Structure formats: C-alpha cells, structure tokens
Amino acid sequence: MAQNTKRSINELLVSLFNHVMDMEAKAVITVDYSDITNNDMHIIEAIGVEEPRNMSEIAHRLSVTVSTLTTNMNGLERKGYIRRERSQRDKRVVYVILTEKGKKAFYHHRDFHKK
C-alpha cells in the first residue's frame, strides 16, 4: 500500500475516533454530570457495580498506571462518585467502590452505550 494511502486511512480513522468520542461526551456528560469528564465516566465504568475492585485491577482494565489512576480517583472521590476502603486482610490493598452518585453515573453511561 502506498505511503499516502496509509496516511490517508490513518487520518480518516483518527478523525472518526475523535468524532465518536465527541459525540459520546456530548451525550454522556449532561447537566447532572457536568462536574466530571468523559474519561471519568470510563473510569466509573471500569470500577463497575458488581463488587469492589482494587486499583491494580482498574488500572489494568484501562491500560493505565496506578499512579495515573490515583490522580483521577482523587477527583472522583472529592466529587462523591467513589469511596476507598482498605482490605481487612492486607492493609496495602485499597478497594474502590462506587457511591450511589457513582452508580447513577455508571448506569447513565451504560444506557448510552445500549442505544
């Protein structure tokens, strides 16, 4: 494949990806969730509602480092979307749990993707 064709396809895919992300952000980040970003919504999705997850599990799901995730978690905790709990068996392990506000955001985001 010619270099120009590869470049054109790459530019088209990047443009399409950015367009989809913009559409998602406009649909998901409503007045009720104007205090968080689309990236925060994806973190909330990675935490899930089934059971508490530790930071390493969440970071792995998102393909980011734990230190990068910690910065985002601080904001989500400050805004009331998550809470952290230390493991009773191993105090080094921190579990992240969605609050009621976080669960509402989770279901809002999930419903968007079901449409």
N, C-alpha and C positions, 0 to 999 in steps of 0.2 A: 504494500500500500504506500502510495506517495506520502512524503512528509507533510505536504499541505493538506491532504485529505485527513491524515491523522490529527493534525492540529485543528482542523475544522470540526471534526467529530468531537474532539475533546472540548472545544469551546462550546459546542452545542449542548453537550452533556452537563457541563458546569453551569451553563445558563439555565437549563431545565431544572437542575438540582436547586439552584438558588431561587428560582421561581416557585417551586414546590414548597421550599422552606418558608418563603414569604407568605404564601397562601396559608400554610399551616399556622404561622404566627398570627396572622390577622384573624383567623377563625378561632384559635385556641385562647389567645391572650385577650380575653374580653374584659369588660369593666370589673367584673368580680375578681379577675386575676391580673390586674394591671400592675401589681407590685412584684411580679416575677417575670422571667423571660421564658422563651420557648425552650431554651437549654435547661432551665429549671424544671419545666414540665417533663422533659425527658429523664431527668434525674428522679423525679417523683414516680414516673412510670417504671424505672429500673428498681426502685425500692419496692414497689408493689404493695398489695394489701393482704397477701396471704399470711406471711409470717415475717418476723423481724429479720433483717439481713445485716451482715456486718459490712464494714466499709470496704474490705477487700473484695467481697462478692459484688458489691455495687460498682466499684471501680472497674472490675473485670467485665461486667456486663456493658459498661460504657466505653471500654478501651481507653481509660484514662488512669493516671496515677492516683494513689490515695491522697497524696498531698494536694493535687489539683482539686480533687473531690471535696476535701476538707474545707477549702475556701467557699465553695458553693453551699456546702452543708451549713456552714456558719450563718449564711444569709437566710437559708430556708428555715433554720431553727429560730433565728431572730424574728422572722415574719410569722412564725407559728404554724408552719407546714409540717415540720418533723419534730421528733424528740429523740434524744440519745439515751441509751441505757447501757451500763456496763454489765458484762456477763457475770453471773454469780460464781461460775466455776473458774473463769480466767479473767481477772480484772483488766488485763491488757486488751481484751476484745470489747469493742463498742458496737452495739446493735443500733440500727436506725429504724424508727417506727414512724409511720405517718400518723399525724393527729387527725381529728375529724376534718379540719380545714384541708389538710393534705389529701385525705381520702376523697373529698369532694372534687379537688383538682384532678386527682387520678381518674375518677370516673368521667369527669368532663373531657379530659384528654382522650380517654379510651373511646368514648362515644363519638368524638370527632373522627377517629380512625375507622369506626364501624360504618360510617356513612359513605 
